[in-house]
Amino acid sequence: MQAALPYVIITAIVVSLVLMKVNLRLGSPLLSILDRWLRWLVFAFGGAQVCTEFKLIDRPYWVIAVVLFVGWFLIETLYNWLAISAHSLSSLPLFPRYSVNATGEEWPVQPRFLRDREWLRAEGFRQVQALKAEIGGGVYLRVSVYHDAQAEVRVQVTFIPQGNGALAVCHAITSVAADGSRYLTDNLHVPFGGFYPENWFVERAPWCRALPKLIARHHARLQRAGVTPVPFTTEPLADFNAVQRELDQVNTELGFLHPQGKREDLGKFTHEGRYRLWKEIWMLNYLGRSARYE
């Protein structure tokens, strides 16, 4: 078994490189999770193999592998913590303001995206508004918003640019009850870590990438809760920006964010906020799970 280990490690390296290359085109969070695990294991077992072969460390192979496994965790924890601190002190908006996308509905010309658009149209959803929000440096989130025939279910399709040049897509399904309660079902894989208002019922399912399944999941939640949604009466632009302001206020009141007047000196996130965000980054990056918001 030990004689075959170098070949297993080499195979894992090759698979990781292939996944990285494929994901440049797909931008899939699921492939990203698999690739991260492979890199972590290659670092631990490959590093232990090198140390053993070249007699760099006089310890048993499994001890070196465990130490390197923990070392990866510590290194990435430090990296994530520094990234959170940098974001906290940066001028990048945490809750960006949306504006109308003057160029209209912008769907990337890729079959996997266009299949979702055609499915929405076939199911009777109509496109009601195209929006965008700058997240810094001239980089925009682009959003296409759809309503069902009764305007009781709002589908938000968000295209998120990735650092590697790929484009990821996330979906958010929203319904509002007569008492003002908001039911949100999404598959966002972007860490949030904060708080939602008390009358929000949020279920985040990063593993559920298929839009039809996510909408079915949303309808099942409404049925279990015995909720009959009411039609949306405000246009998405006004609703989205009102929601952004409400989220900022709630997270400031609950201690996730510093008050506006202190953010220039202390940053956006409180110490508790940084910890919550760090924890959710780990959960999303390696388990594909977010915090529970219900």
C-alpha positions as CSV (number, residue, x, y, z in Angstrom):
1,M,0.0,0.0,0.0
2,Q,2.8,2.4,0.9
3,A,4.6,1.7,-2.3
4,A,1.5,2.8,-4.3
5,L,1.1,6.0,-2.3
6,P,3.3,8.2,-4.5
7,Y,1.2,7.2,-7.5
8,V,-2.0,8.0,-5.7
9,I,-0.6,11.4,-4.7
10,I,0.5,12.1,-8.3
11,T,-3.0,11.1,-9.6
12,A,-4.6,13.5,-7.0
13,I,-2.4,16.3,-8.2
14,V,-3.3,15.7,-11.9
15,V,-7.0,15.5,-11.0
16,S,-6.8,18.7,-9.0
17,L,-5.2,20.5,-12.0
18,V,-7.9,19.1,-14.3
19,L,-10.6,20.3,-12.0
20,M,-9.1,23.7,-11.8
21,K,-8.9,24.0,-15.5
22,V,-12.5,22.8,-16.0
23,N,-13.8,25.1,-13.4
24,L,-12.3,28.1,-15.2
25,R,-15.2,27.6,-17.6
26,L,-17.9,26.3,-15.3
27,G,-17.4,28.3,-12.1
28,S,-19.0,25.5,-10.1
29,P,-18.9,25.7,-6.3
30,L,-19.1,21.9,-6.1
31,L,-16.0,21.4,-8.2
32,S,-14.3,24.1,-6.1
33,I,-15.0,22.2,-2.9
34,L,-13.7,18.9,-4.4
35,D,-10.5,20.7,-5.6
36,R,-9.9,22.3,-2.2
37,W,-10.1,18.9,-0.4
38,L,-7.7,17.4,-3.0
39,R,-5.2,20.2,-2.5
40,W,-5.5,19.9,1.3
41,L,-4.8,16.1,1.2
42,V,-2.0,16.5,-1.4
43,F,-0.4,19.1,0.8
44,A,-0.5,16.8,3.9
45,F,0.3,13.4,2.3
46,G,2.5,14.7,-0.5
47,G,4.5,16.8,2.0
48,A,4.8,13.8,4.3
49,Q,6.0,11.7,1.4
50,V,8.7,14.2,0.5
51,C,9.9,14.6,4.1
52,T,10.1,10.8,4.5
53,E,11.8,10.1,1.1
54,F,14.5,12.8,1.6
55,K,14.8,12.2,5.4
56,L,14.0,15.8,6.1
57,I,12.2,15.0,9.3
58,D,12.9,12.1,11.6
59,R,9.3,11.2,12.5
60,P,6.8,8.5,11.4
61,Y,5.0,9.2,8.1
62,W,1.5,9.5,9.7
63,V,2.8,12.0,12.3
64,I,4.2,14.3,9.6
65,A,1.0,13.9,7.6
66,V,-1.2,14.9,10.6
67,V,1.0,17.9,11.4
68,L,0.9,19.1,7.8
69,F,-2.9,18.6,7.7
70,V,-3.3,20.8,10.7
71,G,-0.7,23.2,9.3
72,W,-2.9,23.7,6.2
73,F,-5.8,24.5,8.4
74,L,-3.8,27.1,10.3
75,I,-2.3,28.7,7.1
76,E,-5.7,29.0,5.5
77,T,-7.3,30.3,8.7
78,L,-4.7,33.0,8.8
79,Y,-5.3,33.8,5.1
80,N,-9.0,34.0,5.5
81,W,-8.7,36.1,8.7
82,L,-6.5,38.6,6.9
83,A,-8.8,38.7,3.9
84,I,-11.8,39.4,6.2
85,S,-9.8,42.2,7.9
86,A,-8.9,43.7,4.6
87,H,-12.5,43.6,3.4
88,S,-13.6,45.1,6.7
89,L,-11.3,48.1,6.3
90,S,-11.8,48.5,2.5
91,S,-14.2,50.8,0.8
92,L,-16.0,47.9,-0.9
93,P,-19.7,48.0,0.0
94,L,-21.1,45.2,2.1
95,F,-24.7,45.7,0.9
96,P,-24.2,47.3,-2.5
97,R,-26.9,49.5,-4.0
98,Y,-28.7,48.2,-7.1
99,S,-29.5,50.2,-10.2
100,V,-31.3,49.4,-13.4
101,N,-29.1,47.7,-16.0
102,A,-29.6,50.0,-19.0
103,T,-28.3,47.4,-21.4
104,G,-31.3,45.1,-20.4
105,E,-31.3,41.4,-19.6
106,E,-27.8,40.1,-19.9
107,W,-27.6,36.3,-19.9
108,P,-24.1,34.9,-20.7
109,V,-24.2,32.9,-24.0
110,Q,-23.5,29.5,-22.4
111,P,-25.8,26.5,-22.7
112,R,-26.0,25.9,-18.9
113,F,-27.3,29.5,-18.4
114,L,-29.6,29.6,-21.4
115,R,-31.3,26.4,-20.3
116,D,-32.4,28.1,-17.1
117,R,-33.8,31.0,-19.1
118,E,-35.7,28.8,-21.4
119,W,-37.1,26.8,-18.5
120,L,-38.3,29.9,-16.8
121,R,-40.1,31.1,-19.9
122,A,-41.6,27.6,-20.5
123,E,-43.0,27.6,-16.9
124,G,-44.7,30.9,-17.3
125,F,-42.2,33.2,-15.5
126,R,-41.8,36.6,-17.0
127,Q,-38.7,38.8,-16.8
128,V,-39.7,42.0,-14.9
129,Q,-36.4,43.9,-14.4
130,A,-32.6,43.7,-15.1
131,L,-30.4,45.1,-12.4
132,K,-26.8,45.5,-11.5
133,A,-24.7,46.4,-8.4
134,E,-21.1,47.4,-8.3
135,I,-19.1,45.4,-5.8
136,G,-15.9,47.4,-6.4
137,G,-13.3,48.2,-9.1
138,G,-15.8,48.4,-11.8
139,V,-16.9,44.8,-11.2
140,Y,-20.7,44.3,-11.2
141,L,-23.2,41.7,-10.0
142,R,-25.7,41.4,-12.8
143,V,-29.2,40.3,-11.8
144,S,-32.2,39.2,-13.9
145,V,-35.5,39.2,-12.0
146,Y,-38.6,37.1,-12.9
147,H,-42.1,36.7,-11.5
148,D,-44.5,33.8,-11.9
149,A,-47.9,34.4,-13.5
150,Q,-49.5,35.6,-10.3
151,A,-46.4,37.7,-9.2
152,E,-46.3,35.6,-6.0
153,V,-42.9,34.1,-6.5
154,R,-39.9,36.2,-7.4
155,V,-36.9,34.5,-8.9
156,Q,-33.6,36.4,-8.7
157,V,-30.8,35.1,-11.0
158,T,-27.5,36.6,-10.1
159,F,-24.3,36.2,-12.2
160,I,-21.2,36.5,-10.0
161,P,-17.8,37.1,-11.6
162,Q,-15.1,34.9,-10.1
163,G,-11.4,35.7,-9.4
164,N,-10.3,33.1,-12.0
165,G,-12.3,34.8,-14.8
166,A,-15.2,32.3,-14.7
167,L,-18.8,33.3,-14.1
168,A,-20.9,31.6,-11.4
169,V,-24.7,31.8,-11.2
170,C,-26.8,31.8,-8.0
171,H,-30.6,31.8,-7.6
172,A,-32.8,33.3,-4.9
173,I,-36.5,32.5,-4.7
174,T,-38.7,34.9,-2.6
175,S,-42.3,35.0,-1.5
176,V,-44.0,37.4,0.9
177,A,-46.9,36.4,3.2
178,A,-49.9,38.6,4.1
179,D,-48.4,39.5,7.5
180,G,-45.2,40.7,5.8
181,S,-43.1,37.6,6.6
182,R,-40.5,36.9,3.9
183,Y,-39.6,33.4,2.8
184,L,-36.3,33.1,0.9
185,T,-34.8,30.0,-0.6
186,D,-31.4,30.4,-2.3
187,N,-28.3,28.5,-3.3
188,L,-25.8,31.3,-2.7
189,H,-22.3,30.1,-2.0
190,V,-21.1,33.5,-1.0
191,P,-20.4,33.8,2.8
192,F,-22.8,36.1,4.7
193,G,-22.4,35.2,8.4
194,G,-24.7,38.0,9.6
195,F,-28.3,38.2,10.7
196,Y,-31.7,38.5,9.0
197,P,-34.8,40.3,10.4
198,E,-37.1,38.2,12.7
199,N,-39.8,37.9,10.1
200,W,-37.5,36.5,7.5
201,F,-37.4,32.7,7.0
202,V,-34.3,31.8,5.1
203,E,-33.1,28.5,3.8
204,R,-29.7,28.4,2.0
205,A,-29.0,25.3,0.0
206,P,-25.6,25.8,-1.8
207,W,-25.5,22.1,-3.0
208,C,-28.8,22.6,-4.9
209,R,-27.6,24.0,-8.2
210,A,-30.6,23.1,-10.4
211,L,-33.1,26.0,-10.6
212,P,-36.2,23.7,-11.0
213,K,-35.3,21.8,-7.8
214,L,-34.7,25.0,-5.9
215,I,-38.1,26.4,-6.9
216,A,-39.8,23.1,-5.9
217,R,-38.0,23.2,-2.6
218,H,-39.3,26.8,-2.1
219,H,-42.9,25.7,-2.8
220,A,-42.5,22.8,-0.4
221,R,-41.4,25.2,2.4
222,L,-44.4,27.4,1.8
223,Q,-46.7,24.4,1.9
224,R,-45.2,23.1,5.1
225,A,-45.6,26.5,6.7
226,G,-49.2,26.8,5.5
227,V,-48.3,30.1,3.8
228,T,-50.3,31.6,1.0
229,P,-48.1,34.2,-0.6
230,V,-49.4,37.6,-1.8
231,P,-48.4,39.3,-5.1
232,F,-45.4,41.6,-5.1
233,T,-46.6,45.2,-5.4
234,T,-43.2,47.0,-5.6
235,E,-40.7,46.7,-8.4
236,P,-37.5,44.7,-7.7
237,L,-35.2,47.8,-7.7
238,A,-37.0,49.5,-4.9
239,D,-37.5,46.3,-3.0
240,F,-33.8,45.2,-3.3
241,N,-32.5,48.6,-2.1
242,A,-34.9,48.7,0.8
243,V,-33.8,45.2,1.8
244,Q,-30.1,46.2,1.6
245,R,-30.8,49.1,4.0
246,E,-32.8,46.9,6.4
247,L,-30.0,44.3,6.4
248,D,-27.4,46.9,7.2
249,Q,-29.6,48.3,10.1
250,V,-30.4,44.9,11.6
251,N,-26.7,43.7,11.5
252,T,-25.6,46.9,13.1
253,E,-28.1,46.6,15.9
254,L,-27.2,43.0,16.5
255,G,-23.5,43.6,16.7
256,F,-22.3,42.0,13.4
257,L,-21.4,45.4,12.1
258,H,-20.0,48.5,13.7
259,P,-22.1,51.7,13.6
260,Q,-21.6,53.8,10.5
261,G,-19.7,56.5,12.3
262,K,-17.1,54.0,13.6
263,R,-16.5,52.0,10.4
264,E,-13.8,54.2,9.0
265,D,-11.6,53.7,12.1
266,L,-12.7,50.2,13.2
267,G,-13.8,48.6,9.9
268,K,-17.2,47.2,9.0
269,F,-17.2,44.0,11.1
270,T,-17.1,43.7,14.8
271,H,-14.9,40.9,16.3
272,E,-17.9,38.7,16.6
273,G,-18.8,39.5,13.0
274,R,-15.4,38.5,11.8
275,Y,-15.6,35.2,13.6
276,R,-19.0,34.4,12.2
277,L,-17.8,35.3,8.7
278,W,-14.7,33.2,9.1
279,K,-16.7,30.2,10.3
280,E,-19.1,30.4,7.3
281,I,-16.2,30.7,4.9
282,W,-14.9,27.4,6.2
283,M,-18.3,25.7,6.1
284,L,-19.0,26.8,2.5
285,N,-15.5,26.2,1.2
286,Y,-15.1,22.7,2.5
287,L,-18.6,21.4,3.4
288,G,-20.8,23.4,1.0
289,R,-23.0,24.3,4.0
290,S,-23.9,27.7,5.4
291,A,-25.1,28.8,8.8
292,R,-28.8,28.0,9.7
293,Y,-30.9,31.2,9.3
294,E,-34.3,29.7,10.3
